[in-house]
Amino acid sequence: MRKARALAAKTTRAAKLLARDRRIPKWLRWVVGLSLLPIPGPFDEAVLLVVAPLLFIFYREPMRDAWQRAEAGEFR
């Protein structure tokens, strides 16, 4: 259970970093930020499922950087 919480926290930190990354277009950063809102239901997860492939295909370097910074505990 601790590993799942740690992974969820790391993923949230990485998404927050991606929402602020200037290397990603503004509209895509807005969508990532939208997925971080505490919206009831599966809406926020569905948004991430749509955005994740775009980020993975076109913005791998910013994703890699955000993941490494989230692992190191950086928030800015």
C-alpha positions as CSV (number, residue, x, y, z in Angstrom):
1,M,0.0,0.0,0.0
2,R,2.9,2.4,0.7
3,K,4.3,1.8,-2.7
4,A,1.0,2.7,-4.3
5,R,0.8,5.9,-2.3
6,A,4.3,6.9,-3.1
7,L,3.7,6.3,-6.8
8,A,0.5,8.3,-6.8
9,A,2.3,11.2,-5.0
10,K,5.2,11.1,-7.4
11,T,2.9,11.0,-10.4
12,T,1.0,14.0,-9.0
13,R,4.2,16.0,-8.4
14,A,5.4,15.1,-12.0
15,A,2.0,16.3,-13.4
16,K,2.3,19.6,-11.5
17,L,5.8,20.1,-12.9
18,L,4.5,19.3,-16.4
19,A,1.7,21.8,-16.0
20,R,4.3,24.5,-15.5
21,D,6.9,23.4,-18.1
22,R,7.3,26.1,-20.8
23,R,8.6,23.5,-23.3
24,I,5.0,22.2,-23.6
25,P,2.4,24.2,-25.5
26,K,0.1,26.3,-23.3
27,W,-3.1,24.5,-24.3
28,L,-1.6,21.2,-23.4
29,R,-0.4,22.5,-20.1
30,W,-3.9,23.7,-19.4
31,V,-5.3,20.2,-20.1
32,V,-2.7,18.7,-17.7
33,G,-3.7,21.3,-15.1
34,L,-7.3,20.4,-15.6
35,S,-6.5,16.8,-14.9
36,L,-5.1,17.8,-11.5
37,L,-8.4,19.3,-10.3
38,P,-10.4,17.3,-7.7
39,I,-13.4,16.7,-10.0
40,P,-15.7,13.9,-8.8
41,G,-16.0,10.9,-11.0
42,P,-13.6,9.6,-13.6
43,F,-13.3,12.8,-15.6
44,D,-9.8,13.8,-14.4
45,E,-8.5,10.2,-15.1
46,A,-10.0,10.2,-18.5
47,V,-8.3,13.5,-19.3
48,L,-5.0,12.1,-18.3
49,L,-5.6,9.0,-20.5
50,V,-6.1,11.3,-23.5
51,V,-3.1,13.6,-22.7
52,A,-0.6,11.0,-21.7
53,P,0.0,9.5,-25.2
54,L,0.4,13.0,-26.6
55,L,3.0,13.8,-24.0
56,F,4.7,10.5,-24.4
57,I,5.0,10.8,-28.2
58,F,5.8,14.4,-28.6
59,Y,7.2,15.6,-25.3
60,R,9.3,12.8,-23.9
61,E,12.2,14.9,-22.6
62,P,9.9,17.2,-20.5
63,M,8.2,14.2,-19.1
64,R,11.5,12.5,-18.3
65,D,12.7,15.6,-16.6
66,A,9.5,16.0,-14.6
67,W,9.6,12.4,-13.5
68,Q,13.2,12.7,-12.3
69,R,12.5,16.0,-10.5
70,A,9.4,14.5,-8.8
71,E,11.5,11.6,-7.7
72,A,14.1,14.0,-6.2
73,G,11.3,15.8,-4.4
74,E,11.5,19.1,-6.4
75,F,8.2,21.0,-6.7
76,R,9.2,24.0,-8.8
